[in-house]
Amino acid sequence: MHAYRFTGKPVTLIERTLPCGDYGTLLNGRLVACVERKSLADLITSLTNGTLRYALGEFAALPRAAVVVEVRYSQIFKQDYLRPAMVADGLAELQVRWPAVPVVFCETRQLAEEYVYRYLAAASLWAATEPTIQ
């Protein structure tokens, strides 16, 4: 998958390895929010091999984190990689275990990029104004 570029948005992109997630925002050098981006195939693979469970555990340790999936939720029931109910049940279990880490389904890659931009912008503003984060 090609990286988001946030074209036309007032952001400065810095490519570097993050401790978790694909995109993040830093405050005073500390990761305060991250987003993990998933295609449908990647979501199913990471759900079935356990890496998504591990990742959500890491995300829950951050002040803010989200998982963004670049398809509609209904696509889970149209795919044939894995029985759809297994995917839906697995996602439900993860959301119950880590309710503070939303899994957001966006209809297209472009909408997912827009959501990631707005989520990280809001998290950045929140972190900068929240006295307990600084």
C-alpha positions in Angstrom: 0.0 0.0 0.0 1.3 3.4 -0.8 1.8 5.8 2.0 -0.7 8.6 2.7 0.7 12.0 1.6 -2.0 14.3 3.0 -1.8 16.4 -0.1 -3.0 20.0 0.4 -3.1 19.5 4.2 -1.1 21.7 6.6 1.1 18.9 7.9 4.8 18.1 7.9 5.5 14.5 7.2 8.5 12.9 8.7 9.2 9.3 7.7 10.5 7.3 10.6 9.8 4.1 12.4 7.2 4.4 15.2 7.0 2.1 18.2 3.6 1.2 17.0 1.1 2.2 14.2 1.6 3.5 10.7 1.0 7.2 11.4 1.4 9.2 14.5 1.7 12.6 16.2 4.4 13.5 18.6 4.5 16.0 21.4 7.9 16.9 22.9 9.3 13.8 21.1 6.7 11.5 22.7 4.2 9.6 20.6 0.8 10.7 21.8 -1.4 9.3 19.1 -1.1 6.7 16.4 -3.2 5.2 13.6 -2.8 1.7 12.1 -4.0 1.5 8.6 -5.5 -1.7 7.1 -6.7 -3.0 3.8 -9.3 -5.8 4.1 -6.8 -8.5 3.3 -4.3 -7.1 5.9 -7.1 -6.8 8.5 -8.1 -10.4 8.1 -4.5 -11.6 8.1 -3.6 -9.6 11.2 -6.8 -10.7 12.9 -6.3 -14.4 12.3 -2.5 -14.5 13.1 -2.9 -12.5 16.3 -0.8 -9.5 15.3 -3.8 -7.2 15.5 -4.5 -8.3 19.1 -0.9 -7.6 20.0 -1.0 -4.2 18.3 -4.2 -3.1 20.0 -2.6 -3.9 23.3 0.3 -1.5 22.4 -2.2 1.1 21.2 -4.1 1.0 24.4 -1.0 2.1 26.3 -1.0 5.4 24.2 -3.1 8.4 25.1 -5.0 8.0 21.7 -5.0 5.4 19.0 -7.2 4.0 16.2 -7.3 1.4 13.5 -8.6 2.6 10.1 -9.8 0.1 7.6 -9.9 1.2 3.9 -13.2 -0.5 3.1 -16.8 -0.6 4.3 -17.7 -3.0 7.1 -20.1 -4.8 4.8 -17.1 -5.9 2.7 -16.2 -8.4 5.5 -19.3 -10.3 4.6 -18.5 -10.3 0.9 -14.9 -11.6 1.1 -13.9 -15.2 0.8 -10.5 -15.3 2.6 -12.1 -16.5 5.8 -15.6 -17.2 7.1 -17.2 -13.7 7.5 -18.6 -14.5 10.9 -15.1 -15.3 12.2 -13.9 -11.9 11.1 -16.9 -10.1 12.5 -16.6 -12.0 15.8 -12.9 -11.4 16.1 -13.4 -7.7 15.6 -16.2 -7.5 18.1 -14.0 -9.3 20.7 -11.1 -6.9 20.1 -13.4 -3.9 20.5 -14.8 -5.3 23.8 -11.3 -6.0 25.1 -9.9 -2.5 24.0 -12.9 -0.2 23.8 -10.6 2.9 23.8 -9.1 2.0 20.5 -11.7 2.4 17.8 -11.7 0.4 14.6 -13.1 2.7 11.9 -14.2 1.5 8.5 -13.9 4.1 5.8 -15.5 3.5 2.4 -12.4 4.3 0.3 -8.7 4.8 0.6 -9.2 8.6 0.1 -11.8 8.8 3.0 -9.5 6.7 5.2 -6.6 9.2 4.5 -9.0 12.1 5.3 -10.0 10.4 8.6 -6.4 9.7 9.6 -5.5 13.4 9.0 -8.4 14.7 11.0 -8.0 12.1 13.8 -4.3 12.9 14.2 -4.9 16.7 14.0 -7.5 16.5 16.7 -5.2 14.3 18.9 -2.4 16.7 18.4 -4.5 19.6 19.5 -5.8 17.6 22.5 -2.3 16.5 23.6 -1.0 20.1 23.4 -3.8 21.5 25.6 -4.2 18.6 28.0 -2.0 19.4 31.1 -1.5 15.7 32.0 0.0 14.8 28.6 2.7 17.4 28.4 
